[in-house]
Amino acid sequence: MKARAAMMMHEGATEWTVTDVEIDQPQGRELLVRNVASGLCHSDEHFLTGDMPHGGYPWIAGHEGAGIVEAVGPEVREFAPGDHVVYSFVAVCGQCPSCAEGHSNLCDNGAMVMGGRMMDGTSRIHVQNADGDSVDALIMAGLGTFATHSVVHEWSAVKVLPDLPLDKLVLLGCGATTGWGSAVYAAEISPGDNVAVIGVGGLGSAAVQGAKLAGAERIFAIDPVEMKREMAQKFGATHTATDVASAFELIQQETWGRMCNKVICTMGVGEGDLMASIMAITSKRGRVVVTNIHPWTEPSNNIPLIDLTLSEKQVVGSLFGSANPRADIPRLAELYRKGQLDLDSMITRTYSLDQINEGYQDMRDGKNIRGVIIH
């Protein structure tokens, strides 16, 4: 069948090319899904800028998505046409050691789905190259949601109730779950904690909401963009600052020098050179959660390791908010239904697929908490 997709067509591409593609029918345990919405996450931008590597060209990005199942492969048992699904950008098998131990965000078998092709080593999406030949297109995270349709492994889909809007639940496929889980699961925020969230875009605004729900006493939202700082207060932040350096004095004053029990890093791009100042706003026995991506070529950072010993500070990483997608995506959907998770306000603007480059420019310019493509 015919579809449309935004992709990187060749090495050195600096923007997304929207073009026609041909999509095969699903095989085995695969689903053909009509995408309803796709979030413009900064992670996709990392591949365009080279902060993260990928497997070749042409390449369809997009990993934060939601849609409606249109067809299923012959081995699918848990899904049927008409099901509403939110994608999990980490495929979850439910059976490997990581899944069995409750860490399905690190699924061992799911890594096989994320390599750009289907599990049999082939592709279901094809595009014409510059010579007019049909070539296989690779897809990000086994999803490629920057397309009107996707063929995905059933491990990558989570059913949600059909009465909830997919154009809002789309954020649960990455940003909202990642940010919320970074606060609730990775940081393990407790009632009365002082919390700093560095970067309050799509991930950070959800982290602020998670911190509030977990009972944090003070939530310091740190971001250079005034609009994001103002929105962070709507989501539950009690204090704001423009950068980590200026936040130090504020946090020191407001916490009587005890600093923040939990610090969550959700910047657009992590900077190793900032880690010393981030550790400085962290309390004794405090925990720093690194959720944002650092460039894969970053040579070093300046974490003062003496802090780990003398003050028992911790630095931990978090993928997908250390959440378990099959449990937490429906859980957060219910929090949204009950008004305890504000997804609507996180979506600043929507775009058509043809406006994807405009959407990413708005992200770079600090105009959006989260932009969303409506297919």
Contacts in CASP RR format, 6 or more apart in sequence:
PFRMAT RR
TARGET T0000
AUTHOR 0000-0000-0000
METHOD contacts of the structure
MODEL  1
MKARAAMMMHEGATEWTVTDVEIDQPQGRELLVRNVASGLCHSDEHFLTG
DMPHGGYPWIAGHEGAGIVEAVGPEVREFAPGDHVVYSFVAVCGQCPSCA
EGHSNLCDNGAMVMGGRMMDGTSRIHVQNADGDSVDALIMAGLGTFATHS
VVHEWSAVKVLPDLPLDKLVLLGCGATTGWGSAVYAAEISPGDNVAVIGV
GGLGSAAVQGAKLAGAERIFAIDPVEMKREMAQKFGATHTATDVASAFEL
IQQETWGRMCNKVICTMGVGEGDLMASIMAITSKRGRVVVTNIHPWTEPS
NNIPLIDLTLSEKQVVGSLFGSANPRADIPRLAELYRKGQLDLDSMITRT
YSLDQINEGYQDMRDGKNIRGVIIH
1 22 0 8 1.000
1 23 0 8 1.000
1 25 0 8 1.000
1 149 0 8 1.000
2 20 0 8 1.000
2 21 0 8 1.000
2 22 0 8 1.000
2 23 0 8 1.000
3 20 0 8 1.000
3 21 0 8 1.000
3 22 0 8 1.000
3 23 0 8 1.000
3 125 0 8 1.000
3 147 0 8 1.000
3 148 0 8 1.000
3 149 0 8 1.000
4 18 0 8 1.000
4 19 0 8 1.000
4 20 0 8 1.000
4 21 0 8 1.000
4 147 0 8 1.000
4 148 0 8 1.000
4 353 0 8 1.000
5 18 0 8 1.000
5 19 0 8 1.000
5 21 0 8 1.000
5 60 0 8 1.000
5 125 0 8 1.000
5 127 0 8 1.000
5 137 0 8 1.000
5 144 0 8 1.000
5 146 0 8 1.000
5 147 0 8 1.000
5 148 0 8 1.000
5 353 0 8 1.000
6 16 0 8 1.000
6 17 0 8 1.000
6 18 0 8 1.000
6 60 0 8 1.000
6 61 0 8 1.000
6 146 0 8 1.000
6 147 0 8 1.000
6 353 0 8 1.000
6 356 0 8 1.000
7 16 0 8 1.000
7 17 0 8 1.000
7 19 0 8 1.000
7 58 0 8 1.000
7 59 0 8 1.000
7 60 0 8 1.000
7 61 0 8 1.000
7 127 0 8 1.000
7 137 0 8 1.000
7 146 0 8 1.000
8 16 0 8 1.000
8 17 0 8 1.000
8 47 0 8 1.000
8 48 0 8 1.000
8 57 0 8 1.000
8 58 0 8 1.000
8 59 0 8 1.000
8 61 0 8 1.000
9 17 0 8 1.000
9 19 0 8 1.000
9 57 0 8 1.000
9 58 0 8 1.000
9 129 0 8 1.000
9 130 0 8 1.000
10 57 0 8 1.000
10 58 0 8 1.000
10 130 0 8 1.000
11 56 0 8 1.000
11 57 0 8 1.000
13 48 0 8 1.000
13 57 0 8 1.000
14 48 0 8 1.000
15 48 0 8 1.000
15 357 0 8 1.000
15 360 0 8 1.000
16 48 0 8 1.000
16 61 0 8 1.000
16 146 0 8 1.000
16 356 0 8 1.000
16 357 0 8 1.000
16 360 0 8 1.000
18 353 0 8 1.000
18 354 0 8 1.000
18 356 0 8 1.000
19 127 0 8 1.000
19 128 0 8 1.000
20 127 0 8 1.000
20 128 0 8 1.000
21 60 0 8 1.000
21 125 0 8 1.000
21 126 0 8 1.000
21 127 0 8 1.000
21 137 0 8 1.000
21 147 0 8 1.000
22 125 0 8 1.000
22 126 0 8 1.000
22 127 0 8 1.000
22 134 0 8 1.000
23 32 0 8 1.000
23 124 0 8 1.000
23 125 0 8 1.000
23 126 0 8 1.000
23 149 0 8 1.000
23 151 0 8 1.000
24 124 0 8 1.000
24 125 0 8 1.000
24 126 0 8 1.000
24 151 0 8 1.000
25 32 0 8 1.000
25 71 0 8 1.000
25 73 0 8 1.000
25 151 0 8 1.000
26 32 0 8 1.000
26 71 0 8 1.000
26 72 0 8 1.000
26 73 0 8 1.000
26 76 0 8 1.000
26 124 0 8 1.000
26 151 0 8 1.000
27 73 0 8 1.000
27 74 0 8 1.000
27 118 0 8 1.000
27 120 0 8 1.000
27 124 0 8 1.000
28 73 0 8 1.000
28 74 0 8 1.000
28 75 0 8 1.000
28 76 0 8 1.000
29 73 0 8 1.000
29 75 0 8 1.000
29 76 0 8 1.000
29 153 0 8 1.000
29 154 0 8 1.000
29 155 0 8 1.000
30 72 0 8 1.000
30 73 0 8 1.000
30 76 0 8 1.000
30 118 0 8 1.000
30 124 0 8 1.000
30 151 0 8 1.000
30 152 0 8 1.000
30 153 0 8 1.000
30 154 0 8 1.000
31 69 0 8 1.000
31 71 0 8 1.000
31 72 0 8 1.000
31 73 0 8 1.000
31 76 0 8 1.000
31 79 0 8 1.000
31 85 0 8 1.000
31 151 0 8 1.000
31 152 0 8 1.000
31 153 0 8 1.000
31 154 0 8 1.000
31 157 0 8 1.000
32 69 0 8 1.000
32 70 0 8 1.000
32 71 0 8 1.000
32 72 0 8 1.000
32 149 0 8 1.000
32 150 0 8 1.000
32 151 0 8 1.000
33 67 0 8 1.000
33 68 0 8 1.000
33 69 0 8 1.000
33 70 0 8 1.000
33 85 0 8 1.000
33 149 0 8 1.000
33 150 0 8 1.000
33 151 0 8 1.000
33 152 0 8 1.000
33 157 0 8 1.000
34 67 0 8 1.000
34 68 0 8 1.000
34 70 0 8 1.000
34 148 0 8 1.000
34 149 0 8 1.000
34 375 0 8 1.000
35 65 0 8 1.000
35 66 0 8 1.000
35 67 0 8 1.000
35 145 0 8 1.000
35 147 0 8 1.000
35 148 0 8 1.000
35 149 0 8 1.000
35 150 0 8 1.000
35 375 0 8 1.000
36 66 0 8 1.000
36 67 0 8 1.000
36 68 0 8 1.000
36 166 0 8 1.000
36 167 0 8 1.000
36 170 0 8 1.000
36 374 0 8 1.000
36 375 0 8 1.000
37 65 0 8 1.000
37 66 0 8 1.000
37 67 0 8 1.000
37 166 0 8 1.000
37 167 0 8 1.000
37 170 0 8 1.000
37 372 0 8 1.000
37 373 0 8 1.000
37 374 0 8 1.000
37 375 0 8 1.000
38 62 0 8 1.000
38 64 0 8 1.000
38 65 0 8 1.000
38 145 0 8 1.000
38 146 0 8 1.000
38 170 0 8 1.000
38 372 0 8 1.000
38 373 0 8 1.000
38 375 0 8 1.000
39 62 0 8 1.000
39 64 0 8 1.000
39 65 0 8 1.000
39 145 0 8 1.000
39 170 0 8 1.000
39 171 0 8 1.000
39 174 0 8 1.000
39 370 0 8 1.000
39 371 0 8 1.000
39 372 0 8 1.000
39 373 0 8 1.000
40 351 0 8 1.000
40 356 0 8 1.000
40 359 0 8 1.000
40 360 0 8 1.000
40 363 0 8 1.000
40 368 0 8 1.000
40 370 0 8 1.000
40 371 0 8 1.000
40 372 0 8 1.000
40 373 0 8 1.000
41 62 0 8 1.000
41 63 0 8 1.000
41 64 0 8 1.000
41 174 0 8 1.000
41 175 0 8 1.000
41 202 0 8 1.000
41 370 0 8 1.000
42 268 0 8 1.000
42 269 0 8 1.000
42 293 0 8 1.000
42 363 0 8 1.000
43 52 0 8 1.000
43 63 0 8 1.000
43 174 0 8 1.000
43 293 0 8 1.000
44 61 0 8 1.000
44 62 0 8 1.000
44 63 0 8 1.000
44 140 0 8 1.000
44 146 0 8 1.000
45 360 0 8 1.000
45 363 0 8 1.000
45 364 0 8 1.000
46 52 0 8 1.000
46 269 0 8 1.000
46 293 0 8 1.000
46 295 0 8 1.000
47 53 0 8 1.000
47 54 0 8 1.000
47 59 0 8 1.000
47 61 0 8 1.000
47 140 0 8 1.000
48 61 0 8 1.000
48 360 0 8 1.000
50 295 0 8 1.000
51 269 0 8 1.000
51 293 0 8 1.000
51 295 0 8 1.000
51 296 0 8 1.000
51 297 0 8 1.000
52 293 0 8 1.000
52 295 0 8 1.000
52 296 0 8 1.000
53 296 0 8 1.000
54 116 0 8 1.000
54 138 0 8 1.000
54 140 0 8 1.000
55 115 0 8 1.000
55 116 0 8 1.000
55 138 0 8 1.000
56 138 0 8 1.000
57 138 0 8 1.000
58 127 0 8 1.000
58 129 0 8 1.000
58 135 0 8 1.000
58 137 0 8 1.000
58 138 0 8 1.000
59 116 0 8 1.000
59 137 0 8 1.000
59 138 0 8 1.000
59 139 0 8 1.000
59 140 0 8 1.000
60 125 0 8 1.000
60 137 0 8 1.000
60 138 0 8 1.000
60 139 0 8 1.000
60 140 0 8 1.000
60 144 0 8 1.000
60 146 0 8 1.000
60 147 0 8 1.000
61 140 0 8 1.000
61 144 0 8 1.000
61 146 0 8 1.000
62 140 0 8 1.000
62 141 0 8 1.000
62 143 0 8 1.000
62 144 0 8 1.000
62 145 0 8 1.000
62 146 0 8 1.000
63 87 0 8 1.000
63 89 0 8 1.000
63 140 0 8 1.000
63 141 0 8 1.000
63 143 0 8 1.000
63 144 0 8 1.000
63 145 0 8 1.000
63 173 0 8 1.000
63 174 0 8 1.000
64 87 0 8 1.000
64 89 0 8 1.000
64 145 0 8 1.000
64 170 0 8 1.000
64 171 0 8 1.000
64 173 0 8 1.000
64 174 0 8 1.000
64 175 0 8 1.000
65 86 0 8 1.000
65 87 0 8 1.000
65 143 0 8 1.000
65 145 0 8 1.000
65 170 0 8 1.000
65 173 0 8 1.000
65 174 0 8 1.000
66 84 0 8 1.000
66 85 0 8 1.000
66 86 0 8 1.000
66 87 0 8 1.000
66 160 0 8 1.000
66 166 0 8 1.000
66 167 0 8 1.000
66 169 0 8 1.000
66 170 0 8 1.000
66 172 0 8 1.000
66 173 0 8 1.000
67 84 0 8 1.000
67 85 0 8 1.000
67 86 0 8 1.000
67 166 0 8 1.000
68 82 0 8 1.000
68 83 0 8 1.000
68 84 0 8 1.000
68 85 0 8 1.000
68 166 0 8 1.000
69 79 0 8 1.000
69 80 0 8 1.000
69 81 0 8 1.000
69 82 0 8 1.000
69 83 0 8 1.000
69 84 0 8 1.000
69 85 0 8 1.000
69 157 0 8 1.000
70 81 0 8 1.000
70 82 0 8 1.000
70 149 0 8 1.000
71 81 0 8 1.000
72 79 0 8 1.000
72 80 0 8 1.000
72 81 0 8 1.000
72 154 0 8 1.000
76 154 0 8 1.000
78 154 0 8 1.000
78 159 0 8 1.000
79 85 0 8 1.000
79 154 0 8 1.000
79 157 0 8 1.000
79 159 0 8 1.000
83 159 0 8 1.000
84 159 0 8 1.000
84 160 0 8 1.000
84 161 0 8 1.000
84 162 0 8 1.000
84 164 0 8 1.000
84 166 0 8 1.000
85 157 0 8 1.000
85 158 0 8 1.000
85 159 0 8 1.000
85 160 0 8 1.000
86 157 0 8 1.000
86 158 0 8 1.000
86 160 0 8 1.000
86 166 0 8 1.000
86 169 0 8 1.000
86 170 0 8 1.000
86 172 0 8 1.000
86 173 0 8 1.000
86 329 0 8 1.000
86 333 0 8 1.000
87 143 0 8 1.000
87 145 0 8 1.000
87 150 0 8 1.000
87 152 0 8 1.000
87 156 0 8 1.000
87 157 0 8 1.000
87 158 0 8 1.000
87 173 0 8 1.000
88 155 0 8 1.000
88 156 0 8 1.000
88 157 0 8 1.000
88 158 0 8 1.000
88 173 0 8 1.000
88 320 0 8 1.000
88 325 0 8 1.000
88 326 0 8 1.000
88 329 0 8 1.000
89 141 0 8 1.000
89 143 0 8 1.000
89 156 0 8 1.000
89 173 0 8 1.000
89 174 0 8 1.000
89 320 0 8 1.000
90 104 0 8 1.000
90 105 0 8 1.000
90 106 0 8 1.000
90 107 0 8 1.000
90 110 0 8 1.000
90 114 0 8 1.000
90 141 0 8 1.000
90 319 0 8 1.000
90 320 0 8 1.000
90 325 0 8 1.000
91 107 0 8 1.000
91 109 0 8 1.000
91 110 0 8 1.000
91 111 0 8 1.000
91 112 0 8 1.000
91 113 0 8 1.000
91 114 0 8 1.000
91 141 0 8 1.000
91 142 0 8 1.000
91 153 0 8 1.000
91 155 0 8 1.000
91 156 0 8 1.000
92 99 0 8 1.000
92 104 0 8 1.000
92 107 0 8 1.000
92 110 0 8 1.000
92 155 0 8 1.000
92 156 0 8 1.000
92 324 0 8 1.000
92 325 0 8 1.000
92 326 0 8 1.000
93 99 0 8 1.000
93 107 0 8 1.000
93 108 0 8 1.000
93 109 0 8 1.000
93 110 0 8 1.000
93 155 0 8 1.000
94 100 0 8 1.000
94 104 0 8 1.000
94 107 0 8 1.000
94 326 0 8 1.000
95 109 0 8 1.000
96 107 0 8 1.000
96 108 0 8 1.000
96 109 0 8 1.000
96 110 0 8 1.000
97 108 0 8 1.000
98 104 0 8 1.000
98 106 0 8 1.000
98 107 0 8 1.000
98 108 0 8 1.000
99 107 0 8 1.000
99 108 0 8 1.000
102 324 0 8 1.000
103 322 0 8 1.000
103 324 0 8 1.000
104 324 0 8 1.000
104 325 0 8 1.000
104 326 0 8 1.000
105 319 0 8 1.000
105 320 0 8 1.000
105 321 0 8 1.000
105 322 0 8 1.000
105 323 0 8 1.000
105 324 0 8 1.000
105 325 0 8 1.000
106 319 0 8 1.000
107 155 0 8 1.000
109 155 0 8 1.000
110 155 0 8 1.000
112 119 0 8 1.000
113 119 0 8 1.000
113 141 0 8 1.000
113 142 0 8 1.000
113 153 0 8 1.000
113 155 0 8 1.000
113 156 0 8 1.000
114 141 0 8 1.000
114 142 0 8 1.000
115 138 0 8 1.000
115 142 0 8 1.000
116 123 0 8 1.000
116 138 0 8 1.000
116 139 0 8 1.000
116 140 0 8 1.000
116 142 0 8 1.000
117 123 0 8 1.000
117 136 0 8 1.000
117 138 0 8 1.000
117 139 0 8 1.000
118 124 0 8 1.000
118 142 0 8 1.000
118 151 0 8 1.000
118 153 0 8 1.000
119 153 0 8 1.000
122 136 0 8 1.000
123 136 0 8 1.000
123 137 0 8 1.000
123 138 0 8 1.000
123 139 0 8 1.000
124 151 0 8 1.000
125 136 0 8 1.000
125 137 0 8 1.000
125 139 0 8 1.000
125 147 0 8 1.000
125 151 0 8 1.000
126 134 0 8 1.000
126 135 0 8 1.000
126 136 0 8 1.000
126 137 0 8 1.000
127 134 0 8 1.000
127 135 0 8 1.000
127 137 0 8 1.000
128 134 0 8 1.000
128 135 0 8 1.000
129 135 0 8 1.000
139 150 0 8 1.000
141 156 0 8 1.000
142 152 0 8 1.000
142 153 0 8 1.000
142 156 0 8 1.000
143 150 0 8 1.000
143 152 0 8 1.000
143 156 0 8 1.000
144 150 0 8 1.000
146 353 0 8 1.000
146 356 0 8 1.000
146 373 0 8 1.000
147 353 0 8 1.000
148 353 0 8 1.000
148 375 0 8 1.000
158 325 0 8 1.000
158 326 0 8 1.000
158 329 0 8 1.000
158 330 0 8 1.000
159 330 0 8 1.000
160 166 0 8 1.000
160 169 0 8 1.000
160 172 0 8 1.000
160 329 0 8 1.000
160 330 0 8 1.000
160 333 0 8 1.000
161 330 0 8 1.000
161 333 0 8 1.000
164 333 0 8 1.000
164 336 0 8 1.000
164 337 0 8 1.000
167 347 0 8 1.000
167 350 0 8 1.000
167 372 0 8 1.000
167 374 0 8 1.000
168 336 0 8 1.000
168 343 0 8 1.000
168 344 0 8 1.000
168 347 0 8 1.000
169 333 0 8 1.000
169 336 0 8 1.000
169 343 0 8 1.000
170 372 0 8 1.000
171 177 0 8 1.000
171 202 0 8 1.000
171 206 0 8 1.000
171 343 0 8 1.000
171 346 0 8 1.000
171 347 0 8 1.000
171 370 0 8 1.000
171 372 0 8 1.000
172 329 0 8 1.000
172 332 0 8 1.000
172 333 0 8 1.000
172 343 0 8 1.000
173 325 0 8 1.000
173 329 0 8 1.000
174 320 0 8 1.000
175 202 0 8 1.000
175 203 0 8 1.000
175 206 0 8 1.000
175 370 0 8 1.000
176 202 0 8 1.000
176 206 0 8 1.000
176 332 0 8 1.000
176 341 0 8 1.000
176 343 0 8 1.000
176 346 0 8 1.000
177 206 0 8 1.000
177 320 0 8 1.000
177 321 0 8 1.000
177 323 0 8 1.000
177 325 0 8 1.000
177 328 0 8 1.000
177 329 0 8 1.000
177 332 0 8 1.000
178 203 0 8 1.000
178 206 0 8 1.000
178 291 0 8 1.000
178 318 0 8 1.000
178 320 0 8 1.000
178 321 0 8 1.000
178 323 0 8 1.000
179 202 0 8 1.000
179 203 0 8 1.000
179 204 0 8 1.000
179 206 0 8 1.000
179 207 0 8 1.000
179 210 0 8 1.000
179 264 0 8 1.000
179 266 0 8 1.000
179 291 0 8 1.000
179 321 0 8 1.000
180 206 0 8 1.000
180 207 0 8 1.000
180 209 0 8 1.000
180 210 0 8 1.000
180 321 0 8 1.000
180 323 0 8 1.000
180 332 0 8 1.000
180 341 0 8 1.000
181 206 0 8 1.000
181 207 0 8 1.000
181 210 0 8 1.000
181 318 0 8 1.000
181 321 0 8 1.000
181 322 0 8 1.000
181 323 0 8 1.000
181 328 0 8 1.000
182 203 0 8 1.000
182 207 0 8 1.000
182 264 0 8 1.000
182 266 0 8 1.000
182 289 0 8 1.000
182 291 0 8 1.000
182 318 0 8 1.000
182 321 0 8 1.000
182 322 0 8 1.000
183 189 0 8 1.000
183 195 0 8 1.000
183 197 0 8 1.000
183 206 0 8 1.000
183 207 0 8 1.000
183 208 0 8 1.000
183 209 0 8 1.000
183 210 0 8 1.000
183 211 0 8 1.000
183 214 0 8 1.000
183 262 0 8 1.000
183 264 0 8 1.000
184 210 0 8 1.000
184 213 0 8 1.000
184 214 0 8 1.000
185 318 0 8 1.000
185 321 0 8 1.000
185 322 0 8 1.000
185 323 0 8 1.000
186 264 0 8 1.000
186 289 0 8 1.000
186 291 0 8 1.000
186 316 0 8 1.000
186 317 0 8 1.000
186 318 0 8 1.000
186 321 0 8 1.000
186 322 0 8 1.000
187 195 0 8 1.000
187 211 0 8 1.000
187 262 0 8 1.000
187 264 0 8 1.000
187 287 0 8 1.000
187 289 0 8 1.000
188 262 0 8 1.000
188 287 0 8 1.000
189 195 0 8 1.000
189 210 0 8 1.000
189 211 0 8 1.000
189 214 0 8 1.000
189 215 0 8 1.000
189 216 0 8 1.000
189 261 0 8 1.000
189 262 0 8 1.000
190 214 0 8 1.000
190 215 0 8 1.000
190 261 0 8 1.000
191 214 0 8 1.000
191 215 0 8 1.000
191 216 0 8 1.000
191 217 0 8 1.000
192 215 0 8 1.000
192 216 0 8 1.000
192 217 0 8 1.000
193 211 0 8 1.000
193 214 0 8 1.000
193 215 0 8 1.000
193 216 0 8 1.000
193 217 0 8 1.000
193 260 0 8 1.000
193 261 0 8 1.000
193 262 0 8 1.000
194 216 0 8 1.000
194 217 0 8 1.000
194 218 0 8 1.000
194 220 0 8 1.000
194 251 0 8 1.000
194 254 0 8 1.000
194 255 0 8 1.000
194 258 0 8 1.000
194 259 0 8 1.000
194 260 0 8 1.000
194 261 0 8 1.000
194 262 0 8 1.000
194 283 0 8 1.000
195 211 0 8 1.000
195 216 0 8 1.000
195 218 0 8 1.000
195 219 0 8 1.000
195 220 0 8 1.000
195 260 0 8 1.000
195 261 0 8 1.000
195 262 0 8 1.000
195 263 0 8 1.000
195 264 0 8 1.000
196 219 0 8 1.000
196 220 0 8 1.000
196 222 0 8 1.000
196 247 0 8 1.000
196 251 0 8 1.000
196 260 0 8 1.000
196 262 0 8 1.000
196 263 0 8 1.000
196 264 0 8 1.000
196 281 0 8 1.000
197 204 0 8 1.000
197 207 0 8 1.000
197 208 0 8 1.000
197 211 0 8 1.000
197 219 0 8 1.000
197 220 0 8 1.000
197 221 0 8 1.000
197 222 0 8 1.000
197 232 0 8 1.000
197 237 0 8 1.000
197 263 0 8 1.000
197 264 0 8 1.000
197 266 0 8 1.000
198 222 0 8 1.000
198 223 0 8 1.000
198 244 0 8 1.000
198 263 0 8 1.000
198 264 0 8 1.000
198 265 0 8 1.000
198 266 0 8 1.000
198 267 0 8 1.000
198 278 0 8 1.000
199 221 0 8 1.000
199 222 0 8 1.000
199 223 0 8 1.000
199 228 0 8 1.000
199 265 0 8 1.000
199 266 0 8 1.000
199 267 0 8 1.000
199 268 0 8 1.000
199 292 0 8 1.000
200 207 0 8 1.000
200 208 0 8 1.000
200 221 0 8 1.000
200 222 0 8 1.000
200 223 0 8 1.000
200 228 0 8 1.000
200 229 0 8 1.000
200 231 0 8 1.000
200 232 0 8 1.000
200 235 0 8 1.000
200 237 0 8 1.000
200 266 0 8 1.000
200 369 0 8 1.000
201 223 0 8 1.000
201 228 0 8 1.000
201 266 0 8 1.000
201 268 0 8 1.000
201 369 0 8 1.000
201 370 0 8 1.000
202 266 0 8 1.000
202 346 0 8 1.000
202 369 0 8 1.000
202 370 0 8 1.000
203 266 0 8 1.000
203 291 0 8 1.000
203 292 0 8 1.000
204 221 0 8 1.000
204 232 0 8 1.000
204 264 0 8 1.000
204 266 0 8 1.000
205 228 0 8 1.000
205 231 0 8 1.000
205 232 0 8 1.000
205 235 0 8 1.000
205 346 0 8 1.000
205 369 0 8 1.000
205 370 0 8 1.000
206 341 0 8 1.000
206 346 0 8 1.000
207 264 0 8 1.000
207 266 0 8 1.000
207 291 0 8 1.000
208 219 0 8 1.000
208 221 0 8 1.000
208 232 0 8 1.000
208 235 0 8 1.000
208 236 0 8 1.000
208 237 0 8 1.000
209 235 0 8 1.000
209 236 0 8 1.000
209 341 0 8 1.000
209 342 0 8 1.000
211 219 0 8 1.000
211 236 0 8 1.000
211 262 0 8 1.000
211 264 0 8 1.000
212 219 0 8 1.000
212 235 0 8 1.000
212 236 0 8 1.000
213 335 0 8 1.000
213 340 0 8 1.000
213 341 0 8 1.000
216 262 0 8 1.000
218 238 0 8 1.000
218 239 0 8 1.000
218 254 0 8 1.000
218 255 0 8 1.000
219 236 0 8 1.000
219 237 0 8 1.000
219 238 0 8 1.000
219 239 0 8 1.000
220 237 0 8 1.000
220 238 0 8 1.000
220 239 0 8 1.000
220 240 0 8 1.000
220 241 0 8 1.000
220 247 0 8 1.000
220 250 0 8 1.000
220 251 0 8 1.000
220 254 0 8 1.000
220 260 0 8 1.000
221 228 0 8 1.000
221 229 0 8 1.000
221 232 0 8 1.000
221 233 0 8 1.000
221 237 0 8 1.000
221 239 0 8 1.000
221 240 0 8 1.000
221 241 0 8 1.000
222 240 0 8 1.000
222 241 0 8 1.000
222 242 0 8 1.000
222 243 0 8 1.000
222 244 0 8 1.000
222 247 0 8 1.000
223 229 0 8 1.000
223 232 0 8 1.000
223 240 0 8 1.000
223 242 0 8 1.000
224 242 0 8 1.000
224 243 0 8 1.000
225 366 0 8 1.000
227 366 0 8 1.000
227 367 0 8 1.000
228 366 0 8 1.000
228 369 0 8 1.000
229 237 0 8 1.000
229 240 0 8 1.000
229 241 0 8 1.000
229 242 0 8 1.000
230 240 0 8 1.000
231 345 0 8 1.000
231 369 0 8 1.000
232 240 0 8 1.000
233 240 0 8 1.000
234 342 0 8 1.000
234 345 0 8 1.000
235 342 0 8 1.000
235 345 0 8 1.000
239 250 0 8 1.000
239 251 0 8 1.000
239 254 0 8 1.000
241 247 0 8 1.000
241 250 0 8 1.000
244 274 0 8 1.000
244 277 0 8 1.000
244 278 0 8 1.000
244 281 0 8 1.000
245 277 0 8 1.000
247 281 0 8 1.000
248 277 0 8 1.000
248 280 0 8 1.000
248 281 0 8 1.000
251 257 0 8 1.000
251 259 0 8 1.000
251 260 0 8 1.000
251 281 0 8 1.000
252 259 0 8 1.000
255 283 0 8 1.000
258 283 0 8 1.000
258 284 0 8 1.000
259 280 0 8 1.000
259 281 0 8 1.000
259 282 0 8 1.000
259 283 0 8 1.000
260 281 0 8 1.000
260 282 0 8 1.000
260 283 0 8 1.000
260 286 0 8 1.000
261 283 0 8 1.000
261 285 0 8 1.000
261 286 0 8 1.000
261 287 0 8 1.000
262 286 0 8 1.000
262 287 0 8 1.000
262 289 0 8 1.000
263 278 0 8 1.000
263 281 0 8 1.000
263 282 0 8 1.000
263 286 0 8 1.000
263 287 0 8 1.000
263 288 0 8 1.000
263 289 0 8 1.000
264 288 0 8 1.000
264 289 0 8 1.000
264 291 0 8 1.000
265 278 0 8 1.000
265 288 0 8 1.000
265 289 0 8 1.000
265 290 0 8 1.000
265 291 0 8 1.000
265 292 0 8 1.000
266 291 0 8 1.000
266 292 0 8 1.000
267 292 0 8 1.000
268 292 0 8 1.000
268 293 0 8 1.000
269 292 0 8 1.000
269 293 0 8 1.000
269 294 0 8 1.000
269 295 0 8 1.000
270 290 0 8 1.000
270 292 0 8 1.000
270 293 0 8 1.000
270 294 0 8 1.000
270 295 0 8 1.000
271 294 0 8 1.000
272 294 0 8 1.000
272 298 0 8 1.000
272 300 0 8 1.000
272 301 0 8 1.000
272 302 0 8 1.000
273 301 0 8 1.000
273 302 0 8 1.000
275 301 0 8 1.000
275 302 0 8 1.000
275 303 0 8 1.000
275 315 0 8 1.000
276 302 0 8 1.000
276 303 0 8 1.000
276 304 0 8 1.000
278 288 0 8 1.000
279 288 0 8 1.000
279 303 0 8 1.000
279 304 0 8 1.000
279 307 0 8 1.000
279 313 0 8 1.000
279 315 0 8 1.000
282 288 0 8 1.000
282 307 0 8 1.000
282 313 0 8 1.000
283 313 0 8 1.000
284 311 0 8 1.000
284 312 0 8 1.000
284 313 0 8 1.000
285 311 0 8 1.000
285 312 0 8 1.000
285 313 0 8 1.000
285 314 0 8 1.000
286 311 0 8 1.000
286 312 0 8 1.000
286 313 0 8 1.000
286 314 0 8 1.000
287 313 0 8 1.000
287 314 0 8 1.000
287 315 0 8 1.000
287 316 0 8 1.000
288 313 0 8 1.000
288 314 0 8 1.000
288 315 0 8 1.000
288 316 0 8 1.000
289 316 0 8 1.000
289 317 0 8 1.000
289 318 0 8 1.000
290 315 0 8 1.000
290 316 0 8 1.000
290 317 0 8 1.000
290 318 0 8 1.000
291 317 0 8 1.000
291 318 0 8 1.000
291 321 0 8 1.000
294 301 0 8 1.000
303 315 0 8 1.000
307 313 0 8 1.000
308 314 0 8 1.000
308 315 0 8 1.000
332 341 0 8 1.000
335 341 0 8 1.000
336 342 0 8 1.000
336 343 0 8 1.000
345 369 0 8 1.000
346 369 0 8 1.000
346 370 0 8 1.000
347 369 0 8 1.000
347 370 0 8 1.000
347 371 0 8 1.000
347 372 0 8 1.000
348 367 0 8 1.000
348 368 0 8 1.000
348 369 0 8 1.000
348 370 0 8 1.000
348 371 0 8 1.000
349 359 0 8 1.000
349 362 0 8 1.000
349 367 0 8 1.000
349 368 0 8 1.000
349 371 0 8 1.000
349 372 0 8 1.000
350 371 0 8 1.000
350 372 0 8 1.000
350 373 0 8 1.000
350 374 0 8 1.000
351 358 0 8 1.000
351 359 0 8 1.000
351 371 0 8 1.000
351 372 0 8 1.000
351 373 0 8 1.000
351 374 0 8 1.000
352 373 0 8 1.000
352 374 0 8 1.000
353 373 0 8 1.000
353 375 0 8 1.000
355 373 0 8 1.000
356 373 0 8 1.000
359 368 0 8 1.000
359 371 0 8 1.000
362 368 0 8 1.000
362 371 0 8 1.000
363 371 0 8 1.000
END
